[in-house]
């Protein structure tokens, strides 16, 4: 019997298979009982061989004869320092193109990558990511899983301006993020609630990553930016916490089984990943990998 050589787990549990196939666990037991899905009972409980499950899903496709265009091995969406580090440290081989949550969601729907990092706040529902993903990616063969929760707030230079809240940013020069970013969406929502008139604000050139925004403050080009605690620590900036946000990964279900993404997922479940999150600060990664939405 050939051994699986990728970093993917060799077997899936009933719950893991149910989550990824968007079915109830009871249905998984039924599929195993009638021999529809490959499984093993060697340990006394049902386990499903990952490689055979992947082949089974491929073989079950129907429709025209034209094969779908493969998704390129690219992670899209919002820039996150911990995710960026994990991609490199895991040596998973994935490339990245981070240019904001809305940009990443649109590109994912068009098939331009295998996953997208998102932190899209929905004001009316007071919810993160799920409303936007459900509206845009309902027809995609995709799943939304938790990456981490992150502390976000106001970053300023030590000894400079010391705002006590969003409203206190009036009159200051702000380093903004691109309009398609989850940060910009959230900041507009909070500014409106705080009565901060953004048309009267002074802004620097748009910063397209968390690091670029913090660097603008560190160089004195901006008085403040709306960023992550971990970035404030990295650049020695003062951090005023405002809220904790959810950062999730929208993942192509087929790609989830492939070696590159499995290498990243496996690494993100390791002690080294959790230790890194603790060291750089501002993260809670306890719920990593939890499925929160299925297409």
FIVEX-355728 format. One record per residue: z, y, x of N, C-alpha, C in turn; residue in one letter. Coordinates in steps of 0.05 Angstrom, whole numbers, padded with zeros to 5 digits, always signed. Layout:
<nodes>
ZYXZYXZYXA
...
</nodes>
This chain:
<nodes>
+00000-00024+00017+00000+00000+00000+00000+00025+00018X
-00019+00043+00013-00021+00067+00029+00003+00085+00024X
+00014+00097+00045+00036+00116+00043+00026+00144+00038X
+00040+00159+00022+00034+00187+00017+00041+00203+00042X
+00022+00217+00052+00027+00231+00078+00033+00261+00074X
+00029+00272+00049+00035+00300+00045+00065+00304+00041X
+00073+00329+00039+00101+00335+00035+00109+00333+00006X
+00091+00326-00012+00098+00323-00040+00118+00300-00043X
+00137+00303-00062+00155+00280-00067+00138+00256-00076X
+00146+00232-00068+00130+00209-00074+00131+00202-00103X
+00153+00209-00116+00156+00202-00145+00167+00226-00160X
+00159+00227-00186+00170+00247-00204+00188+00234-00224X
+00209+00248-00233+00226+00238-00254+00214+00243-00281X
+00227+00231-00301+00218+00235-00329+00217+00265-00336X
+00239+00279-00329+00240+00307-00336+00219+00323-00321X
+00215+00318-00295+00195+00333-00280+00167+00329-00291X
+00161+00304-00299+00134+00298-00310+00131+00311-00338X
+00152+00311-00354+00151+00323-00380+00146+00353-00378X
+00160+00366-00359+00157+00395-00355+00129+00402-00347X
+00118+00387-00329+00091+00393-00318+00069+00387-00337X
+00073+00367-00355+00052+00360-00375+00056+00374-00401X
+00077+00390-00404+00083+00405-00428+00088+00386-00452X
+00102+00365-00448+00109+00347-00469+00139+00341-00469X
+00148+00329-00490+00176+00322-00492+00182+00297-00475X
+00206+00294-00467+00213+00270-00451+00209+00245-00466X
+00213+00246-00492+00209+00222-00509+00180+00213-00507X
+00161+00232-00506+00133+00225-00503+00127+00212-00476X
+00141+00221-00455+00137+00208-00429+00145+00179-00430X
+00167+00173-00443+00176+00145-00446+00155+00129-00462X
+00143+00141-00482+00123+00127-00498+00098+00121-00481X
+00090+00140-00465+00066+00136-00448+00071+00114-00427X
+00096+00114-00417+00103+00093-00398+00104+00065-00411X
+00115+00064-00435+00118+00039-00449+00092+00026-00456X
+00072+00042-00463+00046+00030-00470+00026+00029-00447X
+00036+00036-00423+00019+00033-00399-00001+00055-00395X
+00001+00077-00411-00019+00099-00408-00016+00113-00382X
+00009+00117-00373+00014+00133-00349+00025+00114-00327X
+00016+00117-00302+00027+00100-00280+00056+00105-00275X
+00072+00084-00273+00100+00088-00268+00112+00064-00253X
+00137+00067-00244+00151+00046-00230+00179+00044-00242X
+00189+00019-00244+00216+00014-00253+00233+00000-00232X
+00224+00002-00207+00236-00013-00185+00266-00006-00182X
+00273+00019-00187+00301+00028-00183+00318+00025-00207X
+00307+00014-00229+00322+00012-00253+00318+00036-00272X
+00304+00056-00263+00297+00079-00280+00268+00086-00276X
+00256+00100-00295+00228+00106-00293+00222+00127-00272X
+00204+00121-00254+00194+00140-00234+00164+00139-00235X
+00151+00162-00229+00122+00165-00232+00110+00173-00205X
+00093+00156-00193+00082+00162-00167+00064+00186-00168X
+00070+00206-00152+00056+00232-00153+00026+00229-00149X
+00018+00214-00128-00011+00212-00122-00026+00199-00146X
-00014+00179-00158-00027+00166-00181-00027+00183-00206X
-00006+00199-00209-00006+00218-00232-00028+00238-00229X
-00031+00248-00204-00052+00268-00199-00080+00256-00206X
-00085+00231-00197-00110+00218-00203-00113+00213-00233X
-00091+00206-00246-00092+00201-00275-00099+00226-00290X
-00088+00249-00282-00095+00274-00296-00124+00281-00291X
-00134+00277-00267-00162+00283-00261-00181+00265-00278X
-00173+00239-00280-00190+00220-00295-00190+00225-00324X
-00170+00239-00335-00168+00243-00363-00184+00268-00373X
-00197+00282-00354-00212+00306-00362-00236+00298-00379X
-00243+00316-00398-00266+00311-00415-00282+00337-00416X
-00306+00335-00428-00322+00359-00431-00348+00356-00416X
-00359+00379-00407-00385+00379-00394-00383+00365-00366X
-00406+00363-00354-00408+00349-00328-00403+00368-00305X
-00404+00395-00310-00400+00414-00289-00371+00415-00281X
-00366+00410-00256-00338+00410-00246-00328+00439-00245X
-00303+00444-00251-00292+00471-00249-00292+00480-00220X
-00295+00506-00216-00293+00517-00189-00265+00515-00179X
-00261+00502-00156-00234+00499-00145-00221+00526-00140X
-00195+00528-00145-00181+00553-00139-00176+00554-00109X
-00180+00577-00097-00175+00580-00068-00145+00578-00063X
-00136+00569-00040-00108+00566-00034-00095+00592-00027X
-00093+00610-00047-00083+00637-00042-00060+00642-00062X
-00039+00655-00052-00017+00664-00069-00022+00694-00074X
-00022+00701-00100-00028+00727-00110-00003+00741-00120X
-00007+00766-00130+00014+00779-00144+00031+00799-00128X
+00056+00799-00134+00075+00819-00123+00085+00810-00095X
+00088+00830-00078+00099+00825-00052+00129+00820-00054X
+00138+00798-00041+00167+00792-00040+00173+00783-00011X
+00192+00796+00002+00198+00790+00030+00206+00761+00035X
+00222+00750+00017+00231+00722+00020+00208+00702+00016X
+00191+00707-00003+00168+00690-00008+00149+00692+00016X
+00144+00716+00025+00127+00721+00048+00137+00705+00072X
+00163+00706+00077+00175+00691+00099+00172+00661+00095X
+00177+00651+00071+00176+00622+00065+00147+00611+00069X
+00127+00627+00062+00099+00618+00066+00094+00613+00096X
+00103+00631+00113+00099+00627+00142+00117+00605+00153X
+00143+00605+00145+00161+00586+00157+00156+00557+00149X
+00146+00554+00124+00140+00527+00115+00114+00515+00127X
+00098+00533+00139+00072+00525+00150+00055+00510+00130X
+00056+00520+00105+00042+00506+00083+00012+00511+00084X
+00003+00530+00099-00026+00535+00101-00037+00553+00080X
-00020+00564+00062-00030+00581+00041-00034+00610+00051X
-00055+00623+00042-00059+00651+00048-00046+00667+00025X
-00044+00693+00029-00032+00710+00009-00049+00736+00005X
-00049+00746-00019-00061+00771-00026-00042+00785-00046X
-00024+00801-00036-00004+00814-00053-00012+00842-00059X
-00018+00848-00084-00026+00875-00092-00015+00882-00120X
+00008+00872-00126+00021+00879-00152+00020+00857-00172X
+00039+00857-00190+00042+00835-00210+00018+00834-00229X
+00010+00857-00240-00012+00857-00259-00038+00849-00246X
-00042+00859-00221-00066+00851-00206-00066+00820-00202X
-00043+00810-00194-00041+00781-00189-00045+00764-00214X
-00034+00773-00236-00038+00759-00261-00067+00759-00269X
-00081+00781-00267-00109+00782-00274-00126+00765-00256X
-00120+00765-00230-00135+00749-00211-00130+00719-00216X
-00105+00712-00223-00098+00684-00228-00114+00674-00252X
-00116+00690-00273-00131+00682-00297-00160+00678-00290X
-00170+00694-00271-00199+00691-00263-00203+00668-00243X
-00181+00655-00236-00184+00632-00218-00185+00639-00189X
-00175+00662-00181-00177+00671-00153-00154+00662-00135X
-00136+00647-00146-00114+00637-00130-00099+00614-00144X
-00081+00601-00130-00067+00578-00143-00040+00586-00155X
-00030+00610-00148-00005+00619-00158-00003+00649-00156X
+00015+00661-00172+00019+00690-00171+00049+00696-00174X
+00059+00712-00157+00087+00721-00159+00089+00745-00178X
+00107+00744-00197+00108+00764-00218+00136+00774-00223X
+00139+00800-00229+00163+00811-00240+00156+00833-00259X
+00145+00825-00282+00135+00843-00302+00155+00847-00325X
+00166+00871-00327+00186+00876-00347+00173+00884-00373X
+00182+00872-00395+00172+00878-00422+00194+00893-00437X
+00191+00920-00440+00212+00936-00452+00219+00928-00481X
+00199+00926-00499+00206+00919-00526+00221+00893-00529X
+00214+00873-00513+00228+00847-00515+00251+00844-00496X
+00255+00864-00478+00275+00863-00457+00274+00836-00443X
+00250+00830-00434+00245+00803-00422+00228+00807-00397X
+00229+00786-00379+00214+00786-00355+00192+00765-00356X
+00168+00774-00350+00144+00757-00344+00133+00741-00367X
+00150+00728-00382+00140+00709-00403+00122+00723-00423X
+00128+00746-00435+00110+00759-00454+00083+00765-00442X
+00082+00775-00417+00057+00782-00404+00040+00757-00398X
+00054+00737-00388+00040+00712-00381+00030+00698-00406X
+00046+00697-00427+00037+00684-00452+00013+00698-00464X
+00011+00724-00461-00011+00739-00472-00037+00735-00455X
-00034+00734-00429-00057+00734-00411-00066+00706-00403X
-00047+00687-00401-00054+00661-00389-00049+00637-00408X
-00051+00642-00434-00046+00621-00454-00066+00599-00452X
-00090+00605-00442-00111+00584-00440-00113+00572-00412X
-00095+00580-00395-00096+00569-00367-00079+00544-00366X
-00087+00526-00348-00071+00502-00343-00049+00509-00323X
-00029+00523-00333-00010+00535-00315+00019+00532-00325X
+00037+00537-00307+00066+00535-00313+00079+00558-00298X
+00100+00570-00311+00115+00592-00299+00142+00581-00290X
+00148+00584-00264+00173+00573-00254+00189+00595-00240X
+00215+00593-00240+00232+00612-00227+00230+00611-00197X
+00228+00634-00184+00231+00636-00155+00259+00646-00147X
+00266+00669-00158+00293+00681-00151+00298+00704-00170X
+00323+00712-00171+00330+00738-00182+00336+00756-00159X
+00329+00782-00162+00331+00801-00140+00345+00827-00149X
+00360+00839-00131+00374+00864-00137+00355+00887-00130X
+00351+00904-00149+00333+00927-00145+00348+00953-00151X
+00341+00974-00136+00355+01000-00140+00341+01022-00125X
+00356+01043-00119+00346+01067-00106+00353+01065-00076X
+00332+01068-00059+00335+01068-00030+00333+01097-00020X
+00353+01106-00004+00352+01132+00008+00360+01130+00037X
+00355+01152+00052+00363+01152+00080+00392+01158+00083X
+00407+01143+00100+00436+01148+00103+00442+01177+00111X
+00461+01189+00097+00468+01217+00103+00451+01237+00089X
+00431+01228+00075+00413+01246+00060+00422+01249+00031X
+00402+01250+00013+00408+01252-00015+00423+01227-00025X
+00441+01230-00042+00457+01208-00053+00456+01208-00084X
+00434+01200-00096+00433+01200-00125+00452+01179-00136X
+00461+01184-00160+00479+01165-00174+00465+01150-00196X
+00440+01156-00200+00424+01142-00220+00395+01152-00220X
+00379+01140-00238+00351+01147-00239+00347+01177-00245X
+00363+01188-00263+00359+01217-00270+00363+01235-00246X
+00379+01227-00227+00384+01244-00203+00361+01245-00184X
+00340+01231-00189+00316+01232-00172+00299+01257-00177X
+00305+01272-00198+00291+01297-00204+00292+01316-00181X
+00269+01326-00173+00268+01345-00151+00264+01333-00124X
+00266+01306-00122+00263+01292-00096+00234+01283-00093X
+00227+01276-00069+00201+01265-00063+00204+01234-00062X
+00188+01221-00078+00190+01192-00082+00167+01178-00069X
+00172+01155-00056+00150+01137-00047+00144+01118-00070X
+00121+01121-00083+00114+01105-00107+00100+01079-00099X
+00100+01060-00118+00084+01036-00116+00059+01038-00132X
+00040+01021-00128+00015+01022-00143+00020+01017-00172X
+00003+01028-00189+00007+01027-00218+00007+00998-00228X
-00007+00979-00214-00008+00951-00223+00016+00935-00216X
+00035+00947-00201+00058+00932-00192+00080+00931-00213X
+00095+00909-00212+00118+00906-00230+00139+00928-00226X
+00141+00937-00201+00160+00959-00194+00153+00984-00209X
+00128+00991-00209+00119+01016-00222+00123+01014-00252X
+00117+00991-00264+00121+00987-00292+00150+00990-00300X
+00167+00977-00284+00196+00979-00289+00206+01007-00286X
+00198+01021-00264+00208+01048-00259+00199+01067-00281X
+00175+01065-00291+00167+01082-00313+00184+01078-00337X
+00191+01053-00343+00208+01047-00366+00236+01059-00362X
+00248+01055-00338+00275+01066-00333+00275+01096-00333X
+00254+01108-00322+00252+01137-00321+00252+01149-00349X
+00236+01136-00366+00235+01146-00394+00262+01145-00407X
+00276+01122-00403+00303+01119-00415+00323+01140-00404X
+00319+01147-00378+00338+01166-00365+00330+01195-00369X
+00307+01199-00382+00298+01227-00387+00286+01240-00362X
+00277+01224-00343+00265+01235-00319+00235+01239-00324X
+00226+01264-00321+00198+01271-00326+00182+01265-00301X
+00166+01244-00301+00151+01236-00277+00129+01256-00270X
+00120+01271-00290+00099+01291-00284+00109+01314-00267X
+00135+01317-00266+00147+01338-00250+00157+01328-00222X
+00153+01302-00217+00162+01290-00192+00142+01295-00169X
+00152+01295-00145+00135+01296-00121+00133+01268-00110X
+00108+01260-00103+00104+01233-00093+00089+01234-00066X
+00095+01214-00050+00080+01209-00025+00055+01192-00032X
+00041+01184-00011+00019+01165-00015+00030+01139-00026X
+00014+01126-00042+00023+01101-00054+00029+01080-00033X
+00052+01066-00036+00060+01044-00019+00053+01018-00033X
+00038+01001-00020+00028+00977-00034+00046+00952-00030X
+00067+00955-00013+00087+00933-00010+00115+00945-00010X
+00135+00927-00013+00163+00935-00012+00169+00948+00015X
+00159+00936+00037+00164+00946+00063+00152+00974+00068X
+00128+00978+00058+00115+01004+00062+00131+01026+00049X
+00141+01021+00025+00157+01041+00010+00182+01048+00026X
+00196+01028+00036+00220+01033+00051+00214+01048+00077X
+00192+01041+00090+00185+01054+00115+00180+01084+00111X
+00169+01091+00088+00164+01119+00082+00190+01135+00080X
+00211+01122+00069+00237+01135+00069+00249+01136+00097X
+00246+01114+00112+00257+01114+00139+00244+01134+00157X
+00218+01141+00153+00205+01161+00170+00210+01189+00160X
+00223+01192+00137+00228+01219+00127+00206+01230+00110X
+00185+01214+00104+00163+01223+00087+00172+01225+00058X
+00191+01209+00050+00201+01209+00023+00232+01210+00023X
+00243+01222+00002+00272+01222-00001+00283+01196-00011X
+00267+01182-00027+00276+01158-00040+00253+01140-00048X
+00259+01115-00054+00240+01097-00067+00256+01078-00084X
+00242+01064-00102+00254+01045-00120+00248+01017-00109X
+00267+01005-00096+00261+00981-00081+00283+00960-00082X
+00280+00940-00065+00298+00917-00064+00321+00921-00045X
+00343+00909-00051+00367+00910-00033+00360+00898-00006X
+00346+00875-00006+00340+00863+00019+00324+00880+00038X
+00306+00897+00027+00290+00915+00043+00307+00938+00053X
+00325+00947+00036+00343+00968+00045+00360+00959+00069X
+00369+00934+00069+00384+00923+00091+00367+00922+00116X
+00342+00913+00113+00324+00909+00136+00320+00936+00150X
+00316+00958+00135+00309+00983+00147+00333+01002+00150X
+00357+00992+00145+00381+01008+00148+00383+01031+00129X
+00374+01028+00105+00375+01049+00084+00399+01045+00066X
+00406+01067+00053+00427+01065+00033+00416+01054+00007X
+00431+01036-00006+00421+01023-00030+00440+01028-00054X
+00429+01039-00075+00444+01043-00100+00434+01023-00121X
+00449+01001-00127+00439+00981-00146+00435+00993-00174X
+00412+00984-00186+00406+00992-00214+00405+00969-00233X
+00393+00947-00224+00391+00923-00241+00384+00898-00225X
+00386+00875-00238+00377+00850-00226+00352+00841-00241X
+00331+00836-00227+00306+00828-00240+00299+00799-00234X
+00280+00788-00249+00272+00761-00245+00244+00760-00233X
+00242+00745-00211+00216+00742-00197+00208+00713-00201X
+00185+00708-00214+00176+00681-00220+00148+00676-00208X
+00141+00651-00207+00115+00642-00198+00099+00630-00220X
+00076+00641-00225+00057+00628-00244+00039+00610-00228X
+00039+00584-00234+00027+00564-00217+00006+00548-00232X
-00017+00543-00220-00036+00525-00230-00024+00496-00230X
-00024+00483-00253-00010+00457-00255-00022+00436-00236X
-00048+00435-00233-00060+00416-00215-00052+00422-00186X
-00052+00447-00179-00046+00455-00151-00017+00449-00144X
+00000+00447-00165+00029+00441-00160+00032+00414-00145X
+00013+00395-00150+00015+00369-00138+00002+00368-00110X
-00013+00388-00103-00028+00387-00078-00010+00394-00054X
-00017+00383-00030+00000+00386-00007+00008+00415+00001X
-00010+00435+00000-00001+00462+00008+00022+00473-00009X
+00019+00471-00035+00039+00482-00052+00065+00465-00051X
+00061+00439-00049+00085+00422-00047+00100+00427-00021X
+00086+00434+00000+00099+00440+00025+00117+00465+00022X
+00106+00485+00008+00121+00509+00003+00145+00503-00016X
+00140+00488-00037+00162+00482-00056+00184+00466-00043X
+00176+00447-00027+00196+00430-00014+00213+00448+00005X
+00200+00466+00019+00215+00483+00037+00234+00502+00022X
+00225+00511-00001+00242+00530-00017+00266+00515-00030X
+00267+00489-00028+00290+00474-00038+00308+00465-00015X
+00302+00475+00009+00317+00467+00033+00341+00485+00038X
+00360+00475+00054+00383+00491+00062+00374+00516+00078X
+00353+00513+00094+00343+00536+00110+00334+00559+00093X
+00322+00553+00070+00313+00573+00052+00337+00587+00039X
+00356+00572+00030+00380+00583+00018+00396+00600+00038X
+00397+00591+00062+00411+00606+00083+00397+00633+00088X
+00371+00632+00089+00356+00657+00093+00361+00677+00071X
+00361+00667+00046+00366+00685+00023+00393+00698+00025X
+00413+00682+00034+00440+00693+00037+00441+00714+00060X
+00427+00708+00081+00428+00726+00105+00415+00753+00099X
+00392+00753+00087+00378+00778+00083+00388+00793+00058X
+00402+00779+00040+00416+00792+00018+00399+00801-00005X
+00412+00804-00028+00398+00814-00052+00384+00793-00068X
+00388+00767-00062+00374+00746-00076+00394+00726-00088X
+00386+00714-00110+00399+00690-00121+00377+00669-00125X
+00378+00647-00110+00356+00627-00111+00366+00601-00123X
+00389+00602-00137+00401+00578-00148+00383+00564-00168X
+00366+00579-00183+00349+00567-00204+00321+00562-00195X
+00316+00563-00169+00288+00559-00159+00275+00534-00171X
+00250+00537-00180+00235+00514-00191+00239+00508-00220X
+00257+00522-00234+00262+00517-00262+00237+00525-00278X
+00227+00507-00295+00204+00514-00312+00214+00531-00335X
+00202+00554-00339+00210+00572-00361+00187+00577-00381X
+00163+00569-00374+00141+00572-00393+00118+00554-00386X
+00105+00543-00406+00081+00526-00402+00058+00537-00419X
+00034+00537-00407+00010+00545-00422+00005+00526-00444X
</nodes>
